[in-house]
Amino acid sequence: MPMIVIIVTPLNSIMIDQVQSLCKRGIPACFIDASSQGGTYSEDDFEDDEVAVATSVKLEEIREGKFCLVYAHPETLVDNKEVGKLLPSPVFRRSVCCTVVDKVHMISEWGEDFRKAFNKLG
């Protein structure tokens, strides 16, 4: 089973852009938004240079390791009850090789009140 990387980012635009770019290249990636709704794209979504629409992803698919890269907001990982059940799952935990925190420099630039969930990660 491939290992999973969790990428924590505060910006929707980064999540969507990165997931689209990875999926275009055939790399299984998805995002989880604050309402615990997941989204992904298939390579076929980009054939006609149209704007791709995300396909829904179930948390069970993430738990089973269908995606190598999983993007999420810090609040989603810290405060969302559904995602909170996913993270401690033994199968999921064995599959995660690392967690990357993107844009963490914003805390030092904007202060600890910026996205307080960042401080709860870890």
C-alpha positions in Angstrom: 0.0 0.0 0.0 1.4 3.5 -0.9 2.2 5.8 1.9 0.0 8.9 2.5 1.2 12.5 3.0 -1.1 14.9 4.8 -0.6 18.6 3.7 -2.1 21.2 6.0 -2.8 24.5 4.3 -5.0 27.5 5.3 -6.0 28.4 1.7 -8.7 26.8 -0.5 -7.0 28.1 -3.6 -3.8 26.3 -2.8 -5.6 23.0 -2.0 -7.6 23.1 -5.2 -4.8 24.2 -7.4 -2.4 21.6 -6.1 -4.9 18.7 -6.2 -5.8 19.6 -9.8 -2.2 19.8 -10.8 -1.4 16.4 -9.2 -4.5 14.7 -10.6 -3.6 16.0 -14.1 -0.4 14.0 -13.8 -2.1 10.9 -12.6 -1.1 11.3 -8.9 -3.9 10.3 -6.6 -4.6 13.4 -4.5 -7.6 14.9 -2.7 -8.7 17.6 -0.3 -11.0 17.7 2.7 -12.8 20.9 3.3 -14.1 22.3 6.6 -17.4 20.4 6.3 -15.5 17.1 5.9 -16.5 16.9 2.3 -13.6 15.5 0.2 -12.9 16.3 -3.4 -10.6 15.1 -6.2 -10.3 15.1 -10.0 -9.5 12.5 -12.6 -7.1 12.9 -15.5 -10.1 12.9 -17.8 -11.5 16.0 -16.2 -8.9 18.1 -18.0 -9.2 16.9 -21.6 -11.0 19.9 -23.0 -9.2 22.8 -21.1 -12.5 23.4 -19.3 -12.7 24.2 -15.6 -12.7 20.8 -13.8 -15.4 20.1 -11.2 -14.3 18.2 -8.2 -15.6 14.7 -7.7 -16.8 13.8 -4.2 -14.5 11.7 -2.0 -15.7 9.8 1.0 -13.6 9.7 4.1 -13.6 6.0 3.9 -11.7 6.2 0.6 -9.1 8.4 2.4 -8.9 5.9 5.3 -8.4 3.0 2.8 -5.4 4.8 1.3 -6.9 5.6 -2.1 -5.0 8.9 -2.2 -1.3 9.5 -1.7 -1.7 13.2 -0.9 -4.4 14.6 1.3 -4.8 18.3 1.7 -6.8 19.8 4.6 -7.3 23.0 6.6 -5.8 23.0 10.1 -9.3 23.5 11.5 -10.5 20.5 9.6 -7.9 18.3 11.2 -8.3 19.7 14.7 -12.0 20.6 15.0 -13.9 18.4 12.6 -15.5 15.3 14.4 -15.7 13.1 11.3 -12.1 13.8 10.4 -11.2 13.4 14.0 -12.4 9.7 13.8 -10.3 9.2 10.7 -6.9 10.4 12.0 -6.6 7.9 14.9 -7.7 4.9 12.8 -5.0 2.3 13.0 -5.1 1.5 9.3 -4.8 5.2 8.4 -2.1 5.9 10.9 0.1 3.0 9.6 -0.3 4.5 6.1 0.7 8.1 6.9 4.4 8.7 6.3 4.5 12.5 7.1 2.5 15.6 7.6 3.5 18.9 5.9 2.4 22.2 7.3 2.2 24.8 4.5 2.2 28.6 5.1 3.2 28.3 8.7 5.3 31.5 8.2 2.0 33.3 8.4 1.8 32.7 12.1 5.1 34.5 12.7 4.1 37.3 10.3 0.5 37.8 11.5 0.7 36.5 15.1 -0.6 33.6 17.0 -4.2 34.7 16.6 -4.0 33.8 12.9 -5.7 30.4 12.4 -5.4 29.3 16.0 -5.8 25.6 14.9 -2.2 25.7 13.6 -1.1 25.9 17.3 -3.1 22.7 18.1 -1.5 20.6 15.4 1.0 18.0 16.7 
